[in-house]
Amino acid sequence: MTNRPMKTAVISGGNGGLGRALATKLEANGWHCVLMDINTTGLDTTATRTPIAVDLTDTASLHQAAKNIIAQRPSVDLVIYNAGVSQIAPFADSDADSHRRVFEINYFAAVEMARAFLHPIRDSGGTHLAISSVAGFAPLHARTAYAASKHAMQGFFTSLRSEEAAQGVRCLIAAPSFVATNIGNAERSADGVVRPGSASDGIDYMTPDAAAEVILSGLNRGQEFIPVGRVARIASLLMRASPRLYQHMMRRKIKAGETPN
């Protein structure tokens, strides 16, 4: 019996809570995971894991890192676009530079990563898996830049799906609600940019492990849109049935001091 090479998953934002959880579960099922992050401190190189330190907003560095991965692995079968930041600030209090910064990380880095791995994923008949958010399909108060970037990301991968289907490639989108990946890490830049999952004003938080379980279950089923968590499921249903009702409920929660994360 011949030994088949391990399938390879490339995960951006791999050193975050959700990135690590996704990698751990994939590795337990026989995958090799390449974890790309600007800071890989705490990630060890093992037989099933390769950390890659790279600034995803540096296009040249991103493409070079991708070339190295493609050269070293027998195939690239799954790319998970997990890297991202949030911004907690009203539009009136933010500026163009901060808006662009959020887009550079959440949207343009994902687009360039998809470009870098487009042909390897075609070669393997693999999958692009974008980690969006409730903010990718619904409005969120005081998160204009974040919501806009996730709407853009979701629009990109939904459209890419139609183009890549003929190549035997899947494009899936997971939309978590509130994943407690950085609770207690209150570090915030002057323009309101924060690490994802760090704000303490969300509701009905999921653990990274629980979120990863839902996401990978959806991946295994080939589910094109994967709402992750009770809030995401309800928001998805409400946005389809009555966007006006969703907005009304969101505003009520804001007035009650439960600003969405």
Backbone torsions as a table, in degrees:
resi	resn	phi	psi	omega
1	MET	NA	128.6	-179.0
2	THR	-81.0	145.1	176.7
3	ASN	-87.7	119.4	178.4
4	ARG	-79.1	141.9	177.8
5	PRO	-65.0	149.4	178.7
6	MET	-64.1	139.1	171.8
7	LYS	-69.3	151.8	-176.8
8	THR	-116.2	131.1	172.1
9	ALA	-114.2	132.3	175.0
10	VAL	-106.3	126.1	-175.3
11	ILE	-123.8	117.7	173.8
12	SER	-83.3	154.9	-172.5
13	GLY	62.9	34.4	-171.8
14	GLY	-70.1	-15.9	-179.3
15	ASN	-95.6	3.5	174.1
16	GLY	-83.1	172.1	-177.0
17	GLY	-60.7	-45.4	-179.7
18	LEU	-70.9	-39.9	178.3
19	GLY	-59.2	-45.1	178.6
20	ARG	-64.1	-41.9	-178.6
21	ALA	-64.3	-42.7	177.5
22	LEU	-61.5	-44.0	-179.4
23	ALA	-62.9	-45.5	-178.3
24	THR	-59.3	-43.2	-178.9
25	LYS	-70.6	-39.7	177.6
26	LEU	-65.2	-44.1	-179.9
27	GLU	-61.2	-37.5	178.9
28	ALA	-64.8	-18.5	178.7
29	ASN	-106.1	20.7	170.7
30	GLY	93.2	11.4	179.0
31	TRP	-91.7	154.7	165.7
32	HIS	-101.0	129.8	-176.7
33	CYS	-113.6	129.3	173.1
34	VAL	-102.2	116.5	-174.9
35	LEU	-103.9	110.6	-179.0
36	MET	-99.4	128.7	178.5
37	ASP	-159.1	156.8	178.6
38	ILE	-68.3	-25.7	178.4
39	ASN	-133.9	116.3	-177.6
40	THR	-106.6	18.0	177.2
41	THR	-56.3	129.9	179.8
42	GLY	93.9	-8.9	177.1
43	LEU	-98.5	123.4	-179.4
44	ASP	-100.1	146.7	172.6
45	THR	-78.6	125.4	179.4
46	THR	-133.6	-176.6	178.7
47	ALA	-64.9	-22.3	-177.3
48	THR	-116.1	4.8	-174.1
49	ARG	-144.4	132.6	175.7
50	THR	-128.1	110.6	174.6
51	PRO	-81.4	139.9	177.1
52	ILE	-129.4	117.1	177.8
53	ALA	-86.1	119.6	-178.6
54	VAL	-158.5	142.0	173.0
55	ASP	-84.9	108.6	-174.5
56	LEU	-66.4	-18.8	178.5
57	THR	-84.8	-6.1	173.9
58	ASP	-93.0	98.6	-171.1
59	THR	-57.8	-42.9	-179.2
60	ALA	-63.2	-43.3	179.6
61	SER	-66.5	-38.5	178.5
62	LEU	-62.4	-47.2	-179.1
63	HIS	-66.9	-34.3	177.5
64	GLN	-67.8	-42.0	177.5
65	ALA	-61.7	-41.0	178.7
66	ALA	-62.9	-43.4	178.4
67	LYS	-59.1	-41.7	179.6
68	ASN	-64.3	-41.7	179.4
69	ILE	-63.6	-46.5	-178.8
70	ILE	-60.9	-37.5	-179.7
71	ALA	-71.2	-29.8	-173.2
72	GLN	-92.2	-23.7	-175.9
73	ARG	-105.0	146.2	-179.3
74	PRO	-66.5	-25.5	177.5
75	SER	-160.7	161.2	168.3
76	VAL	-119.4	112.9	-169.9
77	ASP	-105.6	-18.8	-176.6
78	LEU	-153.1	129.9	172.1
79	VAL	-119.7	124.6	-179.9
80	ILE	-109.8	117.9	-176.9
81	TYR	-93.6	87.4	-169.8
82	ASN	-109.2	-17.5	-176.1
83	ALA	-66.3	142.6	178.1
84	GLY	179.3	164.7	173.3
85	VAL	-132.9	163.0	173.9
86	SER	-114.8	169.2	174.3
87	GLN	-140.7	125.5	179.9
88	ILE	-111.4	97.8	-179.3
89	ALA	-170.4	136.4	173.4
90	PRO	-62.1	149.4	179.6
91	PHE	-55.9	-36.9	-178.2
92	ALA	-64.4	-21.1	-177.7
93	ASP	-104.2	3.9	-179.2
94	SER	-111.8	168.5	-179.0
95	ASP	-126.8	176.5	-175.5
96	ALA	-64.3	-37.0	-178.2
97	ASP	-63.8	-42.3	-179.8
98	SER	-68.4	-36.9	177.6
99	HIS	-61.9	-45.4	179.2
100	ARG	-65.6	-35.5	179.6
101	ARG	-61.9	-44.5	178.2
102	VAL	-61.4	-43.1	179.0
103	PHE	-65.3	-38.5	-179.6
104	GLU	-59.0	-40.1	-177.1
105	ILE	-82.9	-48.4	-172.0
106	ASN	-79.7	-32.7	-174.1
107	TYR	-112.5	-61.5	-172.3
108	PHE	-65.2	-35.5	176.8
109	ALA	-63.9	-38.8	177.8
110	ALA	-66.2	-40.6	179.2
111	VAL	-62.4	-45.4	-179.5
112	GLU	-68.8	-32.8	176.3
113	MET	-66.5	-40.5	175.9
114	ALA	-62.9	-38.7	178.3
115	ARG	-63.9	-42.0	-176.9
116	ALA	-66.4	-33.6	-176.7
117	PHE	-106.4	10.3	-175.5
118	LEU	-57.0	-52.3	-175.2
119	HIS	-74.4	-38.9	173.9
120	PRO	-59.8	-37.9	177.5
121	ILE	-68.6	-37.1	173.7
122	ARG	-62.0	-43.8	-177.7
123	ASP	-61.2	-35.1	-177.5
124	SER	-92.3	-6.8	-172.1
125	GLY	61.2	41.7	-171.3
126	GLY	-92.5	-155.3	-170.5
127	THR	-136.3	135.5	164.7
128	HIS	-95.4	125.9	179.1
129	LEU	-123.1	106.0	-178.3
130	ALA	-91.5	128.8	175.0
131	ILE	-93.2	98.7	179.6
132	SER	-90.9	-131.6	-174.8
133	SER	-173.7	165.9	166.9
134	VAL	-52.5	-34.7	179.2
135	ALA	-66.3	-10.3	177.8
136	GLY	-78.8	-15.6	179.8
137	PHE	-135.3	-2.8	-178.3
138	ALA	-138.7	152.4	178.7
139	PRO	-73.6	146.7	176.0
140	LEU	-133.6	128.6	-177.7
141	HIS	-62.1	137.8	177.0
142	ALA	61.2	25.3	179.1
143	ARG	-136.1	39.8	-172.8
144	THR	-59.7	-48.3	-178.7
145	ALA	-66.2	-43.5	-179.7
146	TYR	-62.3	-49.4	-179.6
147	ALA	-61.5	-41.8	180.0
148	ALA	-62.4	-42.6	-178.8
149	SER	-66.1	-37.5	179.9
150	LYS	-75.3	-34.7	172.1
151	HIS	-59.9	-43.3	-179.6
152	ALA	-64.2	-44.0	179.4
153	MET	-60.9	-44.7	-179.4
154	GLN	-66.3	-39.8	177.1
155	GLY	-63.7	-38.2	179.8
156	PHE	-63.3	-51.7	-174.8
157	PHE	-73.3	-28.4	174.0
158	THR	-66.0	-40.5	178.3
159	SER	-72.5	-38.5	177.5
160	LEU	-61.4	-33.2	179.2
161	ARG	-54.8	-43.6	-177.8
162	SER	-68.6	-32.7	-179.9
163	GLU	-75.2	-37.2	-172.7
164	GLU	-90.9	-9.7	-179.1
165	ALA	-57.4	-39.0	-179.5
166	ALA	-66.5	-18.6	178.4
167	GLN	-90.6	2.7	-177.5
168	GLY	77.7	20.5	-176.9
169	VAL	-104.6	138.6	175.9
170	ARG	-100.6	144.0	172.8
171	CYS	-124.7	108.4	-177.4
172	LEU	-110.6	153.3	179.7
173	ILE	-129.7	125.0	173.8
174	ALA	-106.8	136.2	-177.3
175	ALA	-124.4	88.5	176.7
176	PRO	-71.2	154.6	172.4
177	SER	-91.3	-90.4	-176.0
178	PHE	-120.5	107.7	-179.9
179	VAL	-109.7	122.5	-175.5
180	ALA	-80.6	75.8	-177.9
181	THR	-93.8	-27.1	-176.3
182	ASN	-139.0	29.5	-179.8
183	ILE	-58.6	133.6	-178.8
184	GLY	95.8	-14.5	176.0
185	ASN	-91.3	90.9	-172.4
186	ALA	-86.7	8.3	-178.9
187	GLU	-58.9	123.3	-177.5
188	ARG	-140.6	134.1	178.7
189	SER	-74.5	169.7	-178.0
190	ALA	-61.6	-25.8	-179.2
191	ASP	-93.8	12.2	175.0
192	GLY	86.4	4.3	179.9
193	VAL	-75.3	130.7	-177.4
194	VAL	-133.3	162.0	173.0
195	ARG	-66.7	143.6	-179.8
196	PRO	-63.2	142.4	177.4
197	GLY	75.1	13.8	-177.3
198	SER	-98.3	-21.0	-178.0
199	ALA	-70.0	146.2	-176.0
200	SER	-99.5	10.5	-175.1
201	ASP	-105.2	14.7	177.3
202	GLY	-81.6	179.9	179.7
203	ILE	-133.5	148.5	173.0
204	ASP	55.0	53.5	-177.5
205	TYR	-64.8	146.8	171.6
206	MET	-107.9	153.8	171.1
207	THR	-77.8	156.0	175.7
208	PRO	-56.7	-39.0	179.5
209	ASP	-62.4	-43.4	-179.7
210	ALA	-66.0	-41.2	178.7
211	ALA	-64.8	-42.8	179.6
212	ALA	-61.9	-37.9	179.5
213	GLU	-61.5	-44.7	179.7
214	VAL	-65.4	-44.2	-177.6
215	ILE	-62.5	-46.4	-177.1
216	LEU	-73.2	-28.1	172.9
217	SER	-64.6	-42.5	176.3
218	GLY	-64.8	-38.3	176.5
219	LEU	-60.3	-46.2	-178.3
220	ASN	-63.9	-28.7	178.6
221	ARG	-88.2	-6.8	-177.1
222	GLY	70.4	30.7	-177.2
223	GLN	-73.6	119.6	-173.6
224	GLU	-68.4	-34.7	176.4
225	PHE	-128.0	123.4	-173.8
226	ILE	-119.2	96.3	173.2
227	PRO	-71.4	133.0	-173.1
228	VAL	-117.1	105.8	179.5
229	GLY	106.4	157.0	-176.9
230	ARG	-60.0	-43.0	-178.8
231	VAL	-62.8	-42.3	179.9
232	ALA	-64.3	-41.3	-179.8
233	ARG	-64.3	-46.0	-179.6
234	ILE	-65.5	-43.8	-179.7
235	ALA	-61.8	-39.8	179.7
236	SER	-63.3	-43.4	178.6
237	LEU	-65.4	-43.6	-178.9
238	LEU	-66.0	-39.2	-179.1
239	MET	-66.8	-30.7	176.6
240	ARG	-76.8	-39.3	-175.5
241	ALA	-81.4	-43.6	-174.6
242	SER	-160.2	89.3	176.8
243	PRO	-55.3	-34.0	-179.7
244	ARG	-64.5	-40.8	178.4
245	LEU	-65.0	-40.3	177.8
246	TYR	-59.0	-48.0	179.2
247	GLN	-58.8	-42.4	-179.5
248	HIS	-61.4	-46.0	-179.6
249	MET	-65.5	-38.5	178.4
250	MET	-62.3	-44.1	-179.9
251	ARG	-64.4	-36.6	177.6
252	ARG	-62.8	-41.3	179.2
253	LYS	-66.9	-36.6	177.3
254	ILE	-60.9	-45.5	-179.2
255	LYS	-65.4	-27.2	178.7
256	ALA	-85.2	3.1	178.5
257	GLY	85.1	20.2	-179.7
258	GLU	-115.1	62.4	-179.3
259	THR	-60.8	129.0	-179.3
260	PRO	-60.5	151.0	178.8
261	ASN	-91.7	NA	NA
